[in-house]
Each structure stands twice: as C-alpha cells, then as structure tokens.
Amino acid sequence: MNSIMEIHLQKVRLSGFHGLDAGENILVGQFEVSLTAIYNPARIPVTELHETLDYTVLLGMVEKRMAKPTLLLETLATDIGSEIIAKFQIVTEVTISIIKLHPPIINFRGSVGVTFTIKRN
C-alpha cells in the first residue's frame, strides 16, 4: 500500500527582523508561517509518535530560524525547508510559506510573501 501523510503548521505568527528596507533590522516585523511536511507512513494506522513527525519539533525549528535576522524571505524559506529534509529521513517533501504581514511599502494594504517547495531526490 502506498499512502501519504501530511503534517501541517498553519498560520504560525512570529516576530522577527527580516527585510532589506532601512529600519527592518531595528523595528520588529510580523510574519505568518505555514508549513507542510509530507512522508509515507511505514504502517497504517499511525499510532505512535515515533512513526510520524512531531509538529512541536517542526515548530521549534521554524522558531529558531525565524529568530535569526535575515535580509530575504527566500533565504528563510529555503533554509527551513532544507533543514527539515536533512533532519528527517522519512520526509519526502516540504512546502513552506512565509508572509510578511505589514511590509514597509508606501500606500500598500496587503501582505507579501514567498513559498518554497523542496523534494527529496
């Protein structure tokens, strides 16, 4: 049987000093991170934590990387996705979206962001 399991972190609100514009390294910005990690469970049903991904570990990885000031959201997304693929051999694919909730763009009412997907070879 070929089955797929997805673990999600949805709309996690975090603060950080990310961006190229003057002041973004001084004034804290608000970000929203969503992540999906995909794997093939060894058996169904999944009944033990060691058979899956602990979403609290994924959250900790995201929080740790988001705490490090970075110029580009693209760098954050690629770093986090790559780290998850490297750490968890069962993961076949990771998609991460990072949204800057209040970008410093004059007369702009919205958000900006990036989405990155990485797949195991």
C-alpha positions in Angstrom: 0.0 0.0 0.0 1.3 3.4 -0.9 0.0 6.1 1.4 0.9 9.7 2.1 0.7 11.6 5.3 0.9 15.4 5.6 1.9 17.3 8.8 0.8 20.9 8.8 1.7 24.0 10.7 -0.8 26.7 9.7 -0.5 30.5 10.0 2.0 30.5 12.9 2.5 34.1 13.9 6.1 35.1 14.6 8.1 38.3 15.0 11.5 39.0 13.5 13.9 41.4 12.0 13.8 40.4 8.3 14.0 42.6 5.3 16.1 44.9 3.1 14.5 48.2 3.9 16.0 50.6 6.4 14.7 50.1 9.8 13.6 46.5 9.4 16.7 45.4 11.3 15.6 47.7 14.2 11.8 47.5 14.2 10.3 44.1 14.7 8.1 42.8 11.9 5.2 40.4 12.0 5.2 37.2 9.9 3.0 34.3 9.3 4.5 30.9 8.5 2.6 27.8 7.1 4.4 24.6 6.5 3.5 21.1 5.1 5.9 18.2 5.5 4.9 15.0 3.6 6.0 11.5 4.3 5.0 7.9 3.6 3.9 6.2 6.8 5.5 2.8 7.4 2.2 1.4 8.5 -1.5 2.4 8.8 -2.8 3.4 11.2 -0.1 5.6 12.6 -0.4 5.0 16.4 3.0 6.1 17.9 4.7 9.4 17.8 8.0 7.8 16.6 6.1 6.7 13.5 5.4 10.3 12.4 6.7 13.8 12.6 6.4 15.7 15.9 4.9 19.0 14.9 6.3 20.6 18.1 9.8 19.8 16.8 9.0 21.3 13.4 7.7 24.4 15.2 10.9 24.7 17.2 13.0 24.5 14.0 10.9 27.3 12.4 11.0 29.5 15.5 14.8 29.1 15.9 15.5 30.0 12.3 12.9 32.9 12.3 14.7 34.4 15.3 17.9 35.0 13.2 17.7 38.3 11.3 17.7 37.7 7.5 17.5 40.0 4.6 15.3 37.9 2.3 12.3 35.8 3.0 13.6 33.5 0.3 16.6 32.7 2.4 14.4 31.9 5.4 12.2 29.6 3.4 15.0 27.7 1.7 16.9 27.3 5.0 13.9 25.9 6.9 12.8 23.6 4.1 16.3 22.3 3.5 16.9 21.7 7.3 13.7 19.7 7.7 14.5 17.5 4.6 18.1 16.9 6.0 16.9 16.2 9.6 14.0 13.8 8.9 14.8 10.9 6.5 11.1 10.0 6.3 10.2 13.4 4.8 9.8 13.3 1.1 8.6 16.9 0.5 8.4 20.2 2.4 6.4 23.3 1.4 6.8 26.4 3.4 5.2 29.8 3.0 6.4 32.9 4.8 4.2 36.0 4.7 5.3 39.5 5.8 2.1 40.9 7.3 2.9 44.6 7.2 5.6 45.3 4.6 7.1 48.8 4.6 5.6 49.7 1.2 4.0 53.2 0.9 0.3 53.1 0.4 0.2 49.3 0.3 -2.6 47.5 2.0 -1.8 43.8 2.0 1.0 41.4 2.6 3.9 39.9 0.7 5.5 36.5 0.9 7.2 33.5 -0.6 6.5 29.8 -0.9 9.2 27.3 -1.3 8.9 23.5 -2.0 11.8 21.0 -1.7 11.6 17.3 -2.6 13.9 14.5 -1.7 15.7 13.1 -4.7 
